[in-house]
Amino acid sequence: MVLQPATRAVNIRPLALIFDAYGTLFDVASVADVCAGRAPDPVRLIALWRTKQLEYSFLRGLTGAAAYVDFWEVTSDALDFAAERLGLRLSAADREAALQGWLQVRPYADVQSSLERLSAGRTCMILSNGSPSMLREAVHSAGLAGRFQAVLSVDAVHVYKPSPRVYQLAVDAIGLPTDQLMFVSSNGWDAAGARAFGLPVAWINRSASPVERPGFAPSAVLPDLAMPR
């Protein structure tokens, strides 16, 4: 992989790639598929659900280790809020079916072919807020189980991204200097967090969004995962 950085003209040839999961490899919007028929506007439900899921993870991260619960519980709480906010009365069966959507979340169309090409001769791993069981099911369902040397969950350190402890988890697992790694995320806040930590970052800007403003510009900006080798 040779990437043209967003901030200066150098080439980055990483020996290992660290991928975010939700929003980068997996299309969160696909969870709406299982909500069709269970909510009058499943797209609106998923948008609010995802927003609260992230807000709750940030809040728990900021309030300390005692506030940590795994991402499945965060996701469940976020669904309950979103449903109540939208005036939905989900039955126990419909609630469970909606949650199961996170275990079968669909990969983006560019993921399989891109990983096949990028993983040749290079370590690839996932670093995600997802709980181990959520990630295991999603990776298996997407047919990606053989693509990664490791699937790392924040559950190992009991704090959520963008805590530096999370990014350090991946660095320790790979055992290479940070300048030989590349963190890959479609989430602007995650890209900024990894950059602040000191990792080179490829921001996969799937939504053509502006760069986040905290001052930690990504090393490279790309429209999708079909990045150069």
C-alpha positions in Angstrom: 0.0 0.0 0.0 1.3 3.4 -0.9 -0.9 6.3 0.2 -0.7 10.0 -0.6 -1.0 11.6 2.8 -3.5 14.5 3.4 -0.9 16.7 5.1 2.5 16.3 3.4 4.1 14.6 0.5 5.5 11.3 1.8 4.7 7.7 1.0 3.6 5.4 3.8 4.2 1.7 3.3 2.8 0.0 6.4 3.8 -3.5 7.5 0.5 -4.0 9.3 -3.0 -2.6 9.0 -5.4 -2.1 11.9 -9.0 -1.8 10.9 -11.9 -0.4 12.7 -15.1 -2.5 12.3 -18.4 -0.7 12.4 -18.7 1.9 9.7 -15.4 0.8 8.2 -15.7 -2.9 7.4 -19.4 -3.3 8.3 -22.2 -1.1 7.1 -24.2 -0.1 10.2 -27.1 1.0 8.0 -27.7 -2.6 7.1 -29.0 -3.3 10.5 -32.1 -1.5 9.2 -32.9 -4.6 7.1 -33.9 -6.6 10.2 -35.9 -3.6 11.5 -38.1 -3.4 8.4 -41.6 -4.2 9.5 -40.7 -3.7 13.1 -40.4 0.1 12.9 -42.3 2.5 10.5 -39.0 4.2 9.6 -36.1 1.8 10.2 -33.6 4.1 8.7 -34.5 6.8 11.2 -34.4 4.3 14.0 -30.9 3.1 13.1 -29.5 6.6 12.8 -30.7 7.5 16.3 -29.7 4.1 17.6 -26.1 4.5 16.3 -25.9 8.1 17.6 -26.9 7.0 21.1 -24.6 3.9 20.9 -21.6 6.2 20.4 -22.7 8.8 22.9 -23.1 6.1 25.6 -19.7 4.6 24.8 -18.1 8.1 25.0 -19.9 8.8 28.3 -18.8 5.6 29.9 -15.2 6.1 28.7 -15.1 9.6 30.2 -16.6 8.5 33.5 -14.0 5.8 34.2 -13.6 2.1 34.4 -16.4 1.6 37.0 -18.8 2.8 34.3 -17.7 0.2 31.8 -20.2 -2.3 30.4 -19.6 -4.2 27.2 -20.7 -3.0 23.8 -23.7 -5.3 23.6 -25.1 -3.7 26.7 -24.4 -0.2 25.4 -26.1 -1.2 22.1 -29.1 -2.6 24.0 -29.4 0.6 26.1 -29.1 2.7 22.9 -31.9 0.8 21.2 -34.2 1.2 24.2 -33.6 4.9 24.2 -34.1 5.3 20.4 -37.3 3.2 20.5 -38.8 5.3 23.3 -37.7 8.6 21.7 -39.5 7.6 18.5 -42.5 6.3 20.3 -42.0 2.6 19.3 -43.3 -0.2 21.4 -41.1 -3.1 20.4 -42.1 -6.5 21.6 -39.5 -8.7 23.3 -39.2 -10.7 20.0 -38.8 -7.6 17.9 -36.2 -6.1 20.2 -34.2 -9.2 20.2 -34.4 -9.5 16.4 -33.2 -5.8 16.0 -30.2 -6.5 18.3 -29.4 -9.7 16.3 -28.9 -7.4 13.3 -25.6 -6.3 14.8 -24.4 -9.9 14.7 -25.2 -10.2 11.0 -24.2 -6.6 9.9 -23.3 -6.6 6.2 -19.8 -5.7 5.0 -19.4 -2.9 2.5 -19.1 -4.1 -1.1 -15.4 -3.2 -1.3 -14.3 -5.1 1.8 -13.8 -8.7 0.5 -11.7 -7.7 -2.6 -9.8 -5.0 -0.8 -8.8 -7.3 2.1 -7.8 -10.1 -0.2 -5.4 -7.7 -1.9 -4.2 -5.8 1.1 -3.6 -8.8 3.4 -1.0 -10.4 1.1 2.3 -10.4 3.0 0.9 -8.0 5.7 -0.5 -8.4 9.2 -4.2 -7.3 9.4 -6.2 -7.0 12.5 -9.5 -5.5 13.8 -9.6 -3.1 16.7 -13.1 -2.3 17.7 -15.5 -1.1 20.4 -17.5 -4.2 19.8 -17.6 -7.0 22.4 -15.7 -10.2 21.5 -18.9 -12.1 20.9 -20.4 -9.4 18.6 -17.2 -9.2 16.6 -16.8 -13.0 16.3 -20.4 -13.3 15.0 -20.1 -10.4 12.6 -16.8 -11.5 11.2 -18.0 -15.0 10.7 -21.3 -13.9 9.1 -19.5 -11.6 6.7 -17.1 -14.4 5.6 -14.0 -12.6 6.9 -12.8 -15.0 9.5 -9.6 -15.9 7.6 -8.6 -12.4 6.8 -7.3 -11.2 10.2 -4.5 -12.4 12.5 -6.3 -10.9 15.4 -9.7 -9.4 16.3 -9.2 -7.1 19.3 -12.0 -5.7 21.4 -11.9 -2.8 23.9 -13.2 -5.3 26.4 -9.6 -6.3 27.1 -8.9 -2.8 28.6 -12.5 -1.8 29.8 -12.5 1.5 28.1 -13.8 2.7 24.7 -12.2 4.5 21.8 -10.8 7.1 21.6 -8.9 6.3 24.8 -5.1 5.9 24.1 -5.3 2.6 25.9 -7.3 1.1 23.1 -4.9 2.1 20.4 -2.0 0.9 22.6 -3.7 -2.5 22.7 -3.2 -2.9 19.0 0.4 -1.7 19.0 1.3 -4.1 21.8 -0.4 -7.0 19.9 1.5 -6.3 16.7 4.8 -5.6 18.3 6.0 -3.1 15.6 6.9 0.6 15.9 3.9 2.9 15.2 5.5 4.3 12.1 5.3 0.9 10.5 1.5 0.6 11.1 -1.6 2.1 9.5 -4.9 2.5 11.3 -7.9 2.5 9.0 -11.2 3.9 10.0 -14.3 5.5 8.4 -15.2 7.3 11.6 -13.7 10.8 11.7 -13.6 10.8 15.6 -11.8 7.5 15.6 -9.4 8.6 12.9 -8.7 11.7 15.0 -8.2 9.7 18.2 -5.8 7.3 16.6 -3.8 10.2 15.0 -3.7 11.9 18.4 -2.3 8.7 19.9 0.5 8.8 17.2 -0.6 6.2 14.6 -0.5 6.9 10.9 -4.2 7.0 9.9 -6.0 6.3 6.6 -9.5 7.9 6.9 -11.9 6.1 4.7 -14.3 9.0 4.0 -17.3 7.1 2.7 -19.7 9.9 3.3 -17.6 12.8 1.8 -17.6 14.5 5.2 -15.3 17.4 6.2 -12.2 16.6 8.2 -12.8 16.7 12.0 -11.5 19.9 13.6 -9.7 18.8 16.8 -6.4 19.3 15.0 -5.3 15.7 14.3 -5.5 15.5 10.5 -5.4 12.0 9.1 -2.3 10.9 7.2 -4.4 10.0 4.1 -8.0 10.5 3.0 -9.6 8.0 0.7 -13.2 7.5 -0.5 -13.3 3.8 0.1 -11.3 0.7 1.0 -10.2 0.1 -2.6 -6.9 1.8 -1.6 -3.6 1.2 -3.4 -1.4 -1.7 -2.3 
